[in-house]
Amino acid sequence: MANTPQSKKRARQNERRQDINKARRSRIRTYLRKVEEAIASGDQAAATAALRAAQPELMRGVTKGVVHKNTAARKMSRLSSRVKALSA
């Protein structure tokens, strides 16, 4: 348990930050799931639109420190290659 005033404050801040980060992560996963569903349906137009909507959300997660930069880049690369493959 936190004893000093600073460690008590840190514990409070960490709880608030955890809720915010959880919401951000959930939002990112929702956008990624929409892309996955569009790919599964085989609709390239919908998949492209969903990917365009997901990209800024994923990059926002990077700037906020929720997702690592390389993880976001890897996810975008793999999703975009799968969307591109729908046209073939």
C-alpha positions in Angstrom: 0.0 0.0 0.0 1.2 3.5 -0.7 2.5 5.4 2.3 3.9 8.7 1.3 1.7 11.5 0.0 3.5 11.3 -3.4 3.0 7.6 -3.7 -0.7 8.0 -2.8 -1.1 10.6 -5.5 0.8 8.4 -8.0 -1.6 5.5 -7.2 -4.6 7.8 -7.9 -3.1 9.0 -11.1 -2.3 5.5 -12.3 -5.9 4.4 -11.7 -7.2 7.3 -13.8 -4.7 6.7 -16.5 -5.5 3.0 -16.6 -9.2 3.8 -17.3 -8.3 6.2 -20.1 -5.8 3.8 -21.7 -8.3 0.9 -21.4 -10.9 3.0 -23.3 -8.3 4.0 -26.0 -7.2 0.4 -26.5 -10.8 -0.8 -26.7 -11.5 1.9 -29.3 -8.5 0.9 -31.4 -9.6 -2.8 -31.3 -13.1 -1.8 -32.4 -11.7 0.0 -35.5 -9.4 -3.0 -36.2 -12.3 -5.4 -35.9 -14.4 -3.4 -38.4 -11.6 -3.8 -40.9 -11.4 -7.5 -40.2 -15.1 -7.9 -40.7 -15.0 -6.0 -44.0 -12.2 -8.2 -45.2 -14.1 -11.3 -44.2 -17.2 -10.1 -46.1 -15.0 -9.7 -49.2 -16.1 -6.1 -49.8 -13.0 -4.2 -50.9 -14.7 -0.7 -50.8 -15.9 -1.2 -47.2 -12.5 -2.7 -46.2 -10.6 0.3 -47.7 -12.9 2.8 -45.9 -12.6 0.9 -42.6 -8.8 0.8 -43.0 -8.7 4.6 -43.7 -10.7 5.1 -40.5 -8.6 2.8 -38.4 -5.2 4.2 -39.4 -5.4 7.6 -37.5 -7.0 5.8 -34.5 -4.1 3.4 -34.4 -1.5 6.1 -34.8 -3.2 8.2 -32.1 -2.7 5.2 -29.8 1.0 5.4 -30.6 1.3 9.0 -29.7 -0.6 8.4 -26.5 1.7 5.5 -25.6 -1.0 2.8 -25.6 0.5 0.9 -28.6 4.1 0.6 -29.6 5.1 2.3 -32.9 6.3 -0.9 -34.5 3.2 -2.8 -33.4 1.0 -0.2 -35.0 3.1 -0.3 -38.2 3.0 -4.1 -38.4 -0.8 -4.1 -37.9 -1.4 -1.5 -40.6 1.0 -3.2 -43.0 -0.7 -6.6 -42.6 -4.2 -5.2 -42.8 -3.4 -3.1 -45.9 -1.8 -6.0 -47.7 -5.0 -8.1 -46.9 -7.2 -5.4 -48.2 -5.1 -5.0 -51.3 -5.4 -8.8 -51.9 -9.2 -8.5 -52.1 -8.9 -6.8 -55.5 -6.9 -9.7 -57.0 
